[in-house]
C-alpha cells in the first residue's frame, strides 16, 4: 500500500507542477514578460550572386523604330565579371534603357534603343535623283539619305524598271546585291 501512496503522491506532484508551469506561462504571456520570439540558431546572410566567367549572359537589343529584337553576345562581358546584379544595374541603368535580371542561372540584359536596327540603317535602294539613278541608304524611303549618283540616266531604263524603282521595289540588304543590279542596268547608259 505504501507503494501505491507514493505513486499517487508523485502523480499529484507532477500534476501540480504541470498546472503551476502552465499558469506561470499564461501570466508571463499576458503581462508581456515573455514574448515567445525565437532567435535563429544560425544567422543566415543573403549573399548576392555575382557574374562568373562561365555565367551565360543573353543580350537583347530592342530597336523600337524597327520593331525588332536582336539577340547577341554582350560586348562588355569582361566589365561585368565578378560584379553583382546591383553593381551591374548601377553602370547599365534603366534610365539608359537597360533592364537586367537573373533568369535561373542566366543573366538577362535587355536594352531598349529608340532607333533603327543596324540592318535597317544599312539598307540600300535605287531612286531617281535629277533624272539619274541614285543609291540611297536608310531604313525606309522616308528616312534615307543620298549615298551616290550613278551614271545611268533614268529615262534610258525600260518603263517597267522605272515603275519598279518609283514603287521602291529596288531595295537591297547589302552592297553586293546592289552592285549586281547596277551592272545589269549598265547596258542602258
Secondary structure, DSSP 8 states (H G I E B T S, - for coil): -HHHHHHHHHHHHHHHHHHHHHHHHHHHHHTTS-------SS-------B--TT--EEEEEEETTTTEEEEE--TTHHHHTT-BHHHHHHHS-GGGTEEEEEETTEEEEEEEESS--HHHHT-EEEEEETTEEEEEEESSGGGEEEEEEEEEEGGGS-HHHHHHHHTT--EESSHHHHHHHHHHHGGG-
